[in-house]
Amino acid sequence: MSNKIFKSNKGFTLLEVLVAIFIVSVGVGGVATIMPSLTAGSSLNQSRLTAAYLAQEGVEIVRNIRDTNWLEAHNSGGSTPLWNEGFNPCSSGCEVDYTSAANLSPSLPAYGSGRYLNIDSSGLYSYGAGTQTKFKRKITVQSAGDILTITVEVSWQEKGKSYNFSVQEKLYKW
């Protein structure tokens, strides 16, 4: 018997290279097909987060008005304003933001045609100056004795679909 020297093969065969290229291309193709849906979902999630913020802000505006009414009633010398003063027009819906809430007389503006909220350079949403956004906010206040039921609905359209985010909270007379 003769001694045979075995050579170790260094490198890949053509079949191994083709299999590796196929696996990599399937992986890259899968990622490429899922990316548009991920970015679309990200945009919708960002809009939902903004709508949740705007809805909670609507509740906070009503809470601030209720607290201001209570403070005025507590600090008034003669006439005592009601704790729920100014909410009557809101039984069918109101539009209010912090800039208009600061100048209440004391009734809130009626909802009307449903204006879009604007955002200014500092990031404040209002119905005043700024760039128009895709969001509309409707605040409804129902009064029953010592309880105010606040419902805030934020609606918007994105890519041809309508979306709505709603928050409801109860405020009580102190």
C-alpha positions in Angstrom: 0.0 0.0 0.0 1.2 3.4 -0.8 0.9 6.4 1.4 -1.5 8.9 -0.1 -1.3 12.4 0.9 -4.7 13.9 1.4 -5.2 17.5 0.5 -7.5 19.4 2.7 -9.9 21.4 0.6 -10.0 25.0 1.5 -12.9 27.1 0.3 -16.5 26.5 -0.6 -18.1 24.5 -3.3 -20.3 26.0 -5.8 -23.4 24.4 -4.2 -22.6 25.9 -0.8 -22.2 29.3 -2.3 -25.5 29.1 -4.1 -27.3 27.9 -0.9 -25.8 30.7 1.1 -26.8 33.3 -1.5 -30.4 31.9 -1.5 -30.7 32.1 2.3 -29.4 35.7 2.4 -31.6 36.8 -0.4 -34.7 35.3 1.2 -33.9 37.0 4.5 -33.2 40.4 2.9 -36.4 40.1 0.8 -38.5 39.3 3.9 -37.2 42.3 5.7 -37.7 44.5 2.6 -41.4 43.4 2.3 -42.2 44.0 6.0 -40.6 47.5 6.2 -43.5 49.5 4.6 -46.0 48.0 7.0 -43.7 48.8 10.0 -43.3 52.4 9.0 -47.1 52.8 8.4 -47.8 51.3 11.8 -45.3 53.6 13.4 -47.1 56.6 11.8 -50.5 55.4 13.1 -49.1 54.8 16.6 -47.7 58.3 16.6 -51.1 59.7 15.7 -52.8 57.6 18.4 -50.4 58.9 21.0 -51.0 62.5 19.9 -54.8 61.9 20.0 -54.5 60.4 23.5 -52.5 63.5 24.6 -55.1 65.9 23.1 -58.0 64.0 24.7 -56.4 64.1 28.1 -55.6 67.8 27.6 -59.3 68.4 27.0 -60.2 66.7 30.3 -57.6 68.8 32.0 -59.0 72.0 30.5 -62.5 71.2 31.9 -60.9 70.3 35.2 -59.1 73.7 35.3 -62.3 75.6 34.6 -64.1 73.7 37.3 -61.3 74.4 39.8 -61.3 78.1 38.8 -65.1 78.3 39.3 -64.6 76.7 42.8 -61.9 79.2 43.7 -64.0 82.2 42.5 -66.9 80.9 44.6 -64.7 80.3 47.6 -63.1 83.8 47.4 -66.1 85.8 46.4 -67.4 88.3 48.9 -71.0 88.6 47.8 -72.2 86.7 44.7 -71.3 83.1 44.6 -70.6 81.6 41.1 -71.6 78.0 40.5 -68.9 75.4 40.5 -70.2 74.1 37.1 -70.7 77.6 35.5 -70.0 77.8 31.8 -70.6 74.1 30.9 -74.2 74.4 29.6 -73.3 74.9 25.9 -71.1 71.8 26.1 -74.0 69.4 26.4 -73.8 69.1 22.6 -70.1 69.7 22.3 -67.5 72.4 22.7 -64.2 73.4 21.2 -61.8 74.8 23.8 -58.1 75.1 24.3 -55.8 76.6 26.9 -55.7 80.0 25.1 -59.5 80.3 24.9 -59.9 78.8 28.4 -57.9 81.7 29.8 -60.4 84.2 28.4 -63.6 82.6 29.3 -66.6 84.8 29.9 -67.5 82.2 31.5 -69.2 80.1 28.8 -67.3 77.8 26.5 -67.6 78.1 22.7 -70.0 75.8 21.0 -68.6 73.0 18.8 -69.8 74.3 15.5 -68.4 72.7 12.4 -65.5 71.0 14.0 -62.4 73.0 13.3 -58.9 71.5 13.1 -56.4 72.1 15.9 -53.3 74.1 15.0 -49.8 73.6 16.4 -47.5 76.5 17.0 -43.7 76.7 17.0 -43.5 75.9 20.7 -45.6 72.7 20.3 -48.8 74.1 21.8 -52.1 72.9 20.2 -54.9 75.5 19.9 -57.5 76.9 17.5 -55.5 80.1 17.1 -52.3 80.7 15.1 -50.1 77.9 13.9 -49.9 75.1 11.4 -53.1 73.2 10.9 -53.0 69.6 12.0 -55.2 66.6 11.1 -56.8 66.5 14.6 -60.3 67.7 15.6 -61.4 67.7 19.3 -64.9 67.7 20.7 -65.5 68.2 24.4 -69.0 67.2 25.7 -70.0 67.9 29.3 -73.1 66.4 30.8 -74.2 67.7 34.2 -76.2 65.6 36.7 -76.4 67.1 40.1 -73.0 67.2 41.6 -71.3 65.2 38.8 -69.9 66.4 35.5 -69.4 63.6 32.9 -66.7 64.8 30.5 -66.3 63.0 27.1 -63.5 64.1 24.8 -63.4 62.8 21.3 -60.4 63.3 19.1 -60.8 62.4 15.4 -58.4 62.4 12.5 -57.9 60.9 9.0 -54.9 59.1 7.9 -54.3 57.4 4.5 -58.0 57.6 3.7 -59.2 56.0 6.9 -61.0 57.8 9.8 -59.8 57.3 13.3 -61.3 58.3 16.7 -59.9 58.3 20.2 -62.3 59.0 23.1 -61.8 59.6 26.8 -64.5 59.9 29.5 -64.1 61.1 33.0 -66.3 62.2 35.9 -65.7 65.3 37.9 -67.4 66.0 41.2 -68.4 69.1 43.1 -66.0 69.7 46.0 
